[in-house]
Amino acid sequence: MPRHVLILEDSRTQAIIISKMFQKAGYDATCVTDADEAVAQLKSRPFDLLVLDVFIESHNTLDDLEAYRGLAGDVPIAIMIMVIASTR
């Protein structure tokens, strides 16, 4: 039985890349681009893992972490942070 991951990522390109990584690891991936879609998905079915981008447009997902935890129960939550490295 496949495991299910919910990926909250506002960049469609990044969502596809992340989704493919999880599919190779045996997950059935559901990608959403905003918090309302994520909440709707969490209310409609169980997930085995949540992967959340920290910044969705101008909103900080960490501000809603308690709400995600309430909807997801004890499911692990992974937070993605974009790091920009300088080559100077």
MOPAC internal coordinates of N, CA, C and O (Angstrom, degrees):
PM7 1SCF
backbone

  N    0.0000 0     0.00 0     0.00 0    0    0    0
  C    1.4604 1     0.00 0     0.00 0    1    0    0
  C    1.5357 1   108.87 1     0.00 0    2    1    0
  O    1.2310 1   120.22 1   -56.43 1    3    2    1
  N    1.3296 1   117.19 1   123.57 1    3    2    1
  C    1.4734 1   118.48 1  -177.16 1    5    3    2
  C    1.5253 1   111.95 1   -68.31 1    6    5    3
  O    1.2310 1   121.99 1   -29.84 1    7    6    5
  N    1.3143 1   113.79 1   150.16 1    7    6    5
  C    1.4604 1   120.37 1   173.10 1    9    7    6
  C    1.5182 1   107.65 1   -86.13 1   10    9    7
  O    1.2310 1   120.72 1   -26.61 1   11   10    9
  N    1.3270 1   116.23 1   153.39 1   11   10    9
  C    1.4677 1   121.27 1  -175.92 1   13   11   10
  C    1.5282 1   109.93 1  -116.00 1   14   13   11
  O    1.2310 1   121.00 1   -48.67 1   15   14   13
  N    1.3324 1   115.69 1   131.33 1   15   14   13
  C    1.4595 1   122.00 1   177.65 1   17   15   14
  C    1.5232 1   108.71 1  -120.52 1   18   17   15
  O    1.2310 1   121.45 1   -43.53 1   19   18   17
  N    1.3170 1   114.82 1   136.47 1   19   18   17
  C    1.4612 1   121.43 1   173.46 1   21   19   18
  C    1.5218 1   107.39 1  -103.91 1   22   21   19
  O    1.2310 1   120.68 1   -57.03 1   23   22   21
  N    1.3258 1   116.30 1   122.97 1   23   22   21
  C    1.4643 1   122.34 1  -178.57 1   25   23   22
  C    1.5248 1   108.64 1  -112.78 1   26   25   23
  O    1.2310 1   120.70 1   -61.22 1   27   26   25
  N    1.3209 1   116.26 1   118.78 1   27   26   25
  C    1.4671 1   122.52 1   176.00 1   29   27   26
  C    1.5222 1   107.63 1  -103.52 1   30   29   27
  O    1.2310 1   121.05 1   -73.92 1   31   30   29
  N    1.3267 1   115.59 1   106.08 1   31   30   29
  C    1.4659 1   122.49 1  -176.97 1   33   31   30
  C    1.5155 1   108.01 1  -148.22 1   34   33   31
  O    1.2310 1   120.01 1   -55.73 1   35   34   33
  N    1.3358 1   117.59 1   124.27 1   35   34   33
  C    1.4653 1   120.48 1  -176.45 1   37   35   34
  C    1.5254 1   113.98 1   -82.10 1   38   37   35
  O    1.2310 1   119.67 1   168.15 1   39   38   37
  N    1.3055 1   118.24 1   -11.85 1   39   38   37
  C    1.4707 1   121.48 1   175.29 1   41   39   38
  C    1.5293 1   107.96 1   -92.98 1   42   41   39
  O    1.2310 1   120.63 1   -64.17 1   43   42   41
  N    1.3193 1   116.40 1   115.83 1   43   42   41
  C    1.4804 1   119.67 1  -179.34 1   45   43   42
  C    1.5261 1   111.11 1   -60.78 1   46   45   43
  O    1.2310 1   119.84 1   142.37 1   47   46   45
  N    1.3207 1   117.91 1   -37.63 1   47   46   45
  C    1.4615 1   121.10 1   179.03 1   49   47   46
  C    1.5238 1   110.68 1   -62.94 1   50   49   47
  O    1.2310 1   120.53 1   131.65 1   51   50   49
  N    1.3303 1   116.60 1   -48.35 1   51   50   49
  C    1.4643 1   120.80 1   178.28 1   53   51   50
  C    1.5227 1   111.10 1   -62.96 1   54   53   51
  O    1.2310 1   120.11 1   140.25 1   55   54   53
  N    1.3336 1   117.39 1   -39.75 1   55   54   53
  C    1.4687 1   121.45 1   179.68 1   57   55   54
  C    1.5261 1   110.77 1   -60.99 1   58   57   55
  O    1.2310 1   120.15 1   138.91 1   59   58   57
  N    1.3246 1   117.32 1   -41.09 1   59   58   57
  C    1.4658 1   120.97 1   179.06 1   61   59   58
  C    1.5276 1   110.57 1   -64.58 1   62   61   59
  O    1.2310 1   120.60 1   134.98 1   63   62   61
  N    1.3178 1   116.47 1   -45.02 1   63   62   61
  C    1.4717 1   120.89 1  -179.94 1   65   63   62
  C    1.5290 1   110.43 1   -61.97 1   66   65   63
  O    1.2310 1   120.42 1   132.09 1   67   66   65
  N    1.3243 1   116.80 1   -47.91 1   67   66   65
  C    1.4664 1   121.24 1  -178.69 1   69   67   66
  C    1.5246 1   110.34 1   -64.99 1   70   69   67
  O    1.2310 1   120.71 1   138.51 1   71   70   69
  N    1.3168 1   116.25 1   -41.49 1   71   70   69
  C    1.4591 1   121.45 1   179.01 1   73   71   70
  C    1.5266 1   111.16 1   -59.15 1   74   73   71
  O    1.2310 1   120.27 1   135.23 1   75   74   73
  N    1.3213 1   117.10 1   -44.77 1   75   74   73
  C    1.4643 1   121.19 1  -179.93 1   77   75   74
  C    1.5210 1   111.46 1   -64.38 1   78   77   75
  O    1.2310 1   120.16 1   143.80 1   79   78   77
  N    1.3373 1   117.31 1   -36.20 1   79   78   77
  C    1.4651 1   120.21 1   176.91 1   81   79   78
  C    1.5223 1   110.39 1   -62.07 1   82   81   79
  O    1.2310 1   120.59 1   134.89 1   83   82   81
  N    1.3258 1   116.47 1   -45.11 1   83   82   81
  C    1.4594 1   119.58 1  -179.64 1   85   83   82
  C    1.5192 1   112.11 1   -70.55 1   86   85   83
  O    1.2310 1   119.90 1   146.19 1   87   86   85
  N    1.3129 1   117.79 1   -33.81 1   87   86   85
  C    1.4709 1   120.33 1   176.98 1   89   87   86
  C    1.5322 1   110.18 1   -63.31 1   90   89   87
  O    1.2310 1   120.06 1   140.10 1   91   90   89
  N    1.3229 1   117.50 1   -39.90 1   91   90   89
  C    1.4665 1   121.10 1   177.02 1   93   91   90
  C    1.5224 1   111.45 1   -64.52 1   94   93   91
  O    1.2310 1   120.58 1   153.94 1   95   94   93
  N    1.3413 1   116.49 1   -26.06 1   95   94   93
  C    1.4650 1   121.47 1   178.70 1   97   95   94
  C    1.5265 1   111.70 1   -88.28 1   98   97   95
  O    1.2310 1   120.31 1  -175.02 1   99   98   97
  N    1.3426 1   117.01 1     4.98 1   99   98   97
  C    1.4613 1   120.23 1   175.54 1  101   99   98
  C    1.5140 1   116.09 1    95.32 1  102  101   99
  O    1.2310 1   120.07 1  -167.74 1  103  102  101
  N    1.3170 1   117.47 1    12.26 1  103  102  101
  C    1.4599 1   121.40 1   179.66 1  105  103  102
  C    1.5240 1   111.31 1   -95.88 1  106  105  103
  O    1.2310 1   121.27 1   -30.79 1  107  106  105
  N    1.3148 1   115.18 1   149.21 1  107  106  105
  C    1.4600 1   122.90 1   166.84 1  109  107  106
  C    1.5290 1   104.65 1   -91.86 1  110  109  107
  O    1.2310 1   120.04 1   -65.61 1  111  110  109
  N    1.3268 1   117.53 1   114.39 1  111  110  109
  C    1.4659 1   121.37 1  -172.44 1  113  111  110
  C    1.5232 1   111.96 1   -99.21 1  114  113  111
  O    1.2310 1   121.38 1   -46.26 1  115  114  113
  N    1.3343 1   114.96 1   133.74 1  115  114  113
  C    1.4562 1   122.73 1   172.23 1  117  115  114
  C    1.5248 1   106.89 1  -117.20 1  118  117  115
  O    1.2310 1   120.51 1   -59.11 1  119  118  117
  N    1.3383 1   116.63 1   120.89 1  119  118  117
  C    1.4643 1   121.11 1  -179.20 1  121  119  118
  C    1.5206 1   110.20 1  -106.55 1  122  121  119
  O    1.2310 1   121.04 1   -44.23 1  123  122  121
  N    1.3231 1   115.62 1   135.77 1  123  122  121
  C    1.4581 1   122.05 1   175.08 1  125  123  122
  C    1.5184 1   108.30 1  -131.33 1  126  125  123
  O    1.2310 1   120.95 1   -24.11 1  127  126  125
  N    1.3439 1   115.79 1   155.89 1  127  126  125
  C    1.4646 1   119.69 1  -174.30 1  129  127  126
  C    1.5223 1   114.55 1  -109.42 1  130  129  127
  O    1.2310 1   119.80 1   175.18 1  131  130  129
  N    1.3351 1   117.98 1    -4.82 1  131  130  129
  C    1.4634 1   118.93 1   177.33 1  133  131  130
  C    1.5249 1   110.70 1  -149.33 1  134  133  131
  O    1.2310 1   121.58 1   -13.11 1  135  134  133
  N    1.3248 1   114.58 1   166.89 1  135  134  133
  C    1.4622 1   120.98 1  -174.97 1  137  135  134
  C    1.5223 1   112.60 1   -62.92 1  138  137  135
  O    1.2310 1   119.78 1   142.50 1  139  138  137
  N    1.3269 1   118.03 1   -37.50 1  139  138  137
  C    1.4670 1   120.15 1   179.73 1  141  139  138
  C    1.5233 1   111.42 1   -61.87 1  142  141  139
  O    1.2310 1   120.51 1   138.52 1  143  142  141
  N    1.3369 1   116.64 1   -41.48 1  143  142  141
  C    1.4654 1   120.58 1   177.47 1  145  143  142
  C    1.5230 1   110.70 1   -65.58 1  146  145  143
  O    1.2310 1   120.39 1   140.27 1  147  146  145
  N    1.3210 1   116.85 1   -39.73 1  147  146  145
  C    1.4673 1   120.73 1   179.24 1  149  147  146
  C    1.5227 1   110.67 1   -62.18 1  150  149  147
  O    1.2310 1   120.39 1   134.02 1  151  150  149
  N    1.3122 1   116.85 1   -45.98 1  151  150  149
  C    1.4693 1   120.91 1   179.34 1  153  151  150
  C    1.5244 1   110.43 1   -62.50 1  154  153  151
  O    1.2310 1   120.22 1   136.95 1  155  154  153
  N    1.3212 1   117.18 1   -43.05 1  155  154  153
  C    1.4669 1   120.41 1   178.87 1  157  155  154
  C    1.5258 1   111.01 1   -60.62 1  158  157  155
  O    1.2310 1   120.11 1   137.26 1  159  158  157
  N    1.3190 1   117.40 1   -42.74 1  159  158  157
  C    1.4648 1   120.88 1   178.65 1  161  159  158
  C    1.5311 1   111.43 1   -64.75 1  162  161  159
  O    1.2310 1   120.82 1   137.67 1  163  162  161
  N    1.3350 1   116.04 1   -42.33 1  163  162  161
  C    1.4631 1   119.77 1   179.75 1  165  163  162
  C    1.5254 1   112.17 1   -64.55 1  166  165  163
  O    1.2310 1   120.65 1   149.01 1  167  166  165
  N    1.3153 1   116.37 1   -30.99 1  167  166  165
  C    1.4663 1   120.48 1   178.03 1  169  167  166
  C    1.5283 1   112.05 1   -78.28 1  170  169  167
  O    1.2310 1   120.30 1   159.22 1  171  170  169
  N    1.3291 1   117.04 1   -20.78 1  171  170  169
  C    1.4676 1   119.95 1  -173.88 1  173  171  170
  C    1.5241 1   114.09 1   -94.76 1  174  173  171
  O    1.2310 1   119.79 1   157.62 1  175  174  173
  N    1.3292 1   118.00 1   -22.38 1  175  174  173
  C    1.4650 1   119.58 1  -177.30 1  177  175  174
  C    1.5151 1   111.01 1  -161.74 1  178  177  175
  O    1.2310 1   120.02 1   -20.35 1  179  178  177
  N    1.3193 1   117.56 1   159.65 1  179  178  177
  C    1.4698 1   120.22 1   178.18 1  181  179  178
  C    1.5332 1   111.40 1   -82.50 1  182  181  179
  O    1.2310 1   121.07 1   -29.59 1  183  182  181
  N    1.3069 1   115.56 1   150.41 1  183  182  181
  C    1.4545 1   122.44 1   175.35 1  185  183  182
  C    1.5233 1   108.91 1  -126.44 1  186  185  183
  O    1.2310 1   121.12 1   -24.76 1  187  186  185
  N    1.3364 1   115.46 1   155.24 1  187  186  185
  C    1.4571 1   121.68 1   179.10 1  189  187  186
  C    1.5232 1   112.08 1   -96.01 1  190  189  187
  O    1.2310 1   120.94 1   165.28 1  191  190  189
  N    1.3449 1   115.81 1   -14.72 1  191  190  189
  C    1.4563 1   121.39 1  -177.94 1  193  191  190
  C    1.5211 1   108.99 1  -159.73 1  194  193  191
  O    1.2310 1   120.71 1   -38.74 1  195  194  193
  N    1.3292 1   116.25 1   141.26 1  195  194  193
  C    1.4686 1   121.54 1   171.98 1  197  195  194
  C    1.5239 1   107.55 1  -114.59 1  198  197  195
  O    1.2310 1   120.86 1   -44.98 1  199  198  197
  N    1.3316 1   115.96 1   135.02 1  199  198  197
  C    1.4610 1   121.88 1   175.80 1  201  199  198
  C    1.5215 1   105.84 1  -123.08 1  202  201  199
  O    1.2310 1   121.00 1   -66.41 1  203  202  201
  N    1.3276 1   115.69 1   113.59 1  203  202  201
  C    1.4634 1   121.17 1  -172.69 1  205  203  202
  C    1.5246 1   111.23 1  -117.71 1  206  205  203
  O    1.2310 1   120.93 1   -49.87 1  207  206  205
  N    1.3150 1   115.82 1   130.13 1  207  206  205
  C    1.4544 1   121.36 1   171.33 1  209  207  206
  C    1.5323 1   107.11 1   -73.53 1  210  209  207
  O    1.2310 1   120.03 1   -41.29 1  211  210  209
  N    1.3100 1   117.54 1   138.71 1  211  210  209
  C    1.4683 1   119.89 1  -178.62 1  213  211  210
  C    1.5192 1   111.44 1   -64.78 1  214  213  211
  O    1.2310 1   120.35 1   132.80 1  215  214  213
  N    1.3267 1   116.93 1   -47.20 1  215  214  213
  C    1.4552 1   119.86 1  -176.84 1  217  215  214
  C    1.5203 1   110.18 1  -111.04 1  218  217  215
  O    1.2310 1   120.73 1   -64.26 1  219  218  217
  N    1.3152 1   116.22 1   115.74 1  219  218  217
  C    1.4543 1   123.63 1   175.12 1  221  219  218
  C    1.5244 1   105.46 1  -109.51 1  222  221  219
  O    1.2310 1   121.49 1   -73.56 1  223  222  221
  N    1.3396 1   114.76 1   106.44 1  223  222  221
  C    1.4615 1   122.26 1  -171.45 1  225  223  222
  C    1.5239 1   107.71 1    56.35 1  226  225  223
  O    1.2310 1   118.59 1    61.81 1  227  226  225
  N    1.3046 1   120.29 1  -118.19 1  227  226  225
  C    1.4666 1   120.35 1  -178.88 1  229  227  226
  C    1.5265 1   112.36 1  -104.40 1  230  229  227
  O    1.2310 1   120.31 1  -165.49 1  231  230  229
  N    1.3237 1   117.01 1    14.51 1  231  230  229
  C    1.4668 1   121.61 1  -176.46 1  233  231  230
  C    1.5282 1   110.77 1  -105.97 1  234  233  231
  O    1.2310 1   120.72 1   -39.60 1  235  234  233
  N    1.3311 1   116.23 1   140.40 1  235  234  233
  C    1.4596 1   122.50 1   177.34 1  237  235  234
  C    1.5307 1   108.72 1   -92.75 1  238  237  235
  O    1.2310 1   120.26 1   -66.30 1  239  238  237
  N    1.3231 1   117.11 1   113.70 1  239  238  237
  C    1.4558 1   122.87 1  -178.46 1  241  239  238
  C    1.5274 1   111.90 1   -61.42 1  242  241  239
  O    1.2310 1   120.19 1   152.34 1  243  242  241
  N    1.3145 1   117.25 1   -27.66 1  243  242  241
  C    1.4668 1   120.09 1   179.56 1  245  243  242
  C    1.5278 1   111.95 1   -61.56 1  246  245  243
  O    1.2310 1   120.43 1   153.76 1  247  246  245
  N    1.3282 1   116.78 1   -26.24 1  247  246  245
  C    1.4664 1   120.18 1   177.40 1  249  247  246
  C    1.5282 1   111.75 1   -64.77 1  250  249  247
  O    1.2310 1   120.38 1   157.15 1  251  250  249
  N    1.3413 1   116.88 1   -22.85 1  251  250  249
  C    1.4626 1   121.89 1  -178.29 1  253  251  250
  C    1.5223 1   113.16 1  -107.54 1  254  253  251
  O    1.2310 1   120.35 1  -169.73 1  255  254  253
  N    1.3125 1   116.94 1    10.27 1  255  254  253
  C    1.4596 1   120.46 1  -174.70 1  257  255  254
  C    1.5352 1   112.53 1   -58.10 1  258  257  255
  O    1.2310 1   120.27 1   141.31 1  259  258  257
  N    1.3023 1   117.09 1   -38.69 1  259  258  257
  C    1.4677 1   120.65 1   178.81 1  261  259  258
  C    1.5335 1   111.09 1   -62.54 1  262  261  259
  O    1.2310 1   120.17 1   140.93 1  263  262  261
  N    1.3234 1   117.28 1   -39.07 1  263  262  261
  C    1.4699 1   120.95 1   178.39 1  265  263  262
  C    1.5245 1   110.49 1   -66.49 1  266  265  263
  O    1.2310 1   120.08 1   137.70 1  267  266  265
  N    1.3380 1   117.45 1   -42.30 1  267  266  265
  C    1.4659 1   120.46 1   177.07 1  269  267  266
  C    1.5253 1   110.28 1   -62.43 1  270  269  267
  O    1.2310 1   120.59 1   137.12 1  271  270  269
  N    1.3073 1   116.48 1   -42.88 1  271  270  269
  C    1.4633 1   121.00 1   178.73 1  273  271  270
  C    1.5310 1   110.12 1   -60.68 1  274  273  271
  O    1.2310 1   120.10 1   138.55 1  275  274  273
  N    1.3131 1   117.42 1   -41.45 1  275  274  273
  C    1.4546 1   121.02 1   179.25 1  277  275  274
  C    1.5180 1   112.74 1   -63.70 1  278  277  275
  O    1.2310 1   120.22 1   143.62 1  279  278  277
  N    1.3131 1   117.18 1   -36.38 1  279  278  277
  C    1.4648 1   121.43 1   179.57 1  281  279  278
  C    1.5279 1   112.44 1   -80.38 1  282  281  279
  O    1.2310 1   120.28 1   148.02 1  283  282  281
  N    1.3277 1   117.07 1   -31.98 1  283  282  281
  C    1.4618 1   121.01 1  -173.98 1  285  283  282
  C    1.5239 1   113.87 1   -95.22 1  286  285  283
  O    1.2310 1   119.97 1   167.50 1  287  286  285
  N    1.3185 1   117.65 1   -12.50 1  287  286  285
  C    1.4627 1   119.38 1  -178.15 1  289  287  286
  C    1.5241 1   111.30 1    69.16 1  290  289  287
  O    1.2310 1   120.77 1    45.71 1  291  290  289
  N    1.3350 1   116.13 1  -134.29 1  291  290  289
  C    1.4692 1   121.50 1  -176.25 1  293  291  290
  C    1.5283 1   113.93 1   -88.58 1  294  293  291
  O    1.2310 1   120.65 1  -166.40 1  295  294  293
  N    1.3154 1   116.36 1    13.60 1  295  294  293
  C    1.4673 1   120.81 1  -179.47 1  297  295  294
  C    1.5307 1   109.05 1   -65.69 1  298  297  295
  O    1.2310 1   119.98 1   -43.64 1  299  298  297
  N    1.3362 1   117.64 1   136.36 1  299  298  297
  C    1.4705 1   119.17 1   176.48 1  301  299  298
  C    1.5292 1   111.63 1   -61.18 1  302  301  299
  O    1.2310 1   121.59 1   -36.92 1  303  302  301
  N    1.3285 1   114.55 1   143.08 1  303  302  301
  C    1.4627 1   121.21 1   177.15 1  305  303  302
  C    1.5226 1   108.00 1  -122.03 1  306  305  303
  O    1.2310 1   121.05 1   -56.92 1  307  306  305
  N    1.3310 1   115.59 1   123.08 1  307  306  305
  C    1.4559 1   121.78 1   176.42 1  309  307  306
  C    1.5203 1   108.03 1  -105.18 1  310  309  307
  O    1.2310 1   120.56 1   -45.43 1  311  310  309
  N    1.3284 1   116.53 1   134.57 1  311  310  309
  C    1.4550 1   122.29 1  -179.65 1  313  311  310
  C    1.5251 1   108.61 1  -108.11 1  314  313  311
  O    1.2310 1   120.63 1   -52.34 1  315  314  313
  N    1.3403 1   116.40 1   127.66 1  315  314  313
  C    1.4593 1   121.34 1   179.24 1  317  315  314
  C    1.5326 1   109.43 1   -96.83 1  318  317  315
  O    1.2310 1   121.29 1   -49.27 1  319  318  317
  N    1.3075 1   115.14 1   130.73 1  319  318  317
  C    1.4561 1   121.00 1   177.54 1  321  319  318
  C    1.5336 1   107.70 1  -123.36 1  322  321  319
  O    1.2310 1   121.08 1   -52.24 1  323  322  321
  N    1.3117 1   115.53 1   127.76 1  323  322  321
  C    1.4614 1   119.66 1   178.74 1  325  323  322
  C    1.5240 1   109.00 1   -82.29 1  326  325  323
  O    1.2310 1   121.17 1   -52.57 1  327  326  325
  N    1.3010 1   115.38 1   127.43 1  327  326  325
  C    1.4592 1   121.22 1   179.78 1  329  327  326
  C    1.5235 1   108.27 1  -115.73 1  330  329  327
  O    1.2310 1   120.95 1   -52.04 1  331  330  329
  N    1.3072 1   115.78 1   127.96 1  331  330  329
  C    1.4625 1   120.91 1   178.73 1  333  331  330
  C    1.5248 1   106.78 1  -109.05 1  334  333  331
  O    1.2310 1   121.26 1   -60.87 1  335  334  333
  N    1.3064 1   115.20 1   119.13 1  335  334  333
  C    1.4667 1   120.59 1  -178.12 1  337  335  334
  C    1.5182 1   110.03 1   -97.38 1  338  337  335
  O    1.2310 1   121.40 1   -38.26 1  339  338  337
  N    1.2910 1   114.94 1   141.74 1  339  338  337
  C    1.4598 1   120.51 1   176.29 1  341  339  338
  C    1.5306 1   109.16 1   -97.03 1  342  341  339
  O    1.2310 1   120.56 1   -35.12 1  343  342  341
  N    1.3037 1   116.53 1   144.88 1  343  342  341
  C    1.4766 1   120.07 1   178.52 1  345  343  342
  C    1.5199 1   111.47 1  -102.16 1  346  345  343
  O    1.2310 1   120.32 1  -163.91 1  347  346  345
  N    1.3026 1   117.00 1    16.09 1  347  346  345
  C    1.4695 1   120.74 1  -179.91 1  349  347  346
  C    1.4872 1   112.22 1   -69.82 1  350  349  347
  O    1.2310 1   120.10 1   180.00 1  351  350  349

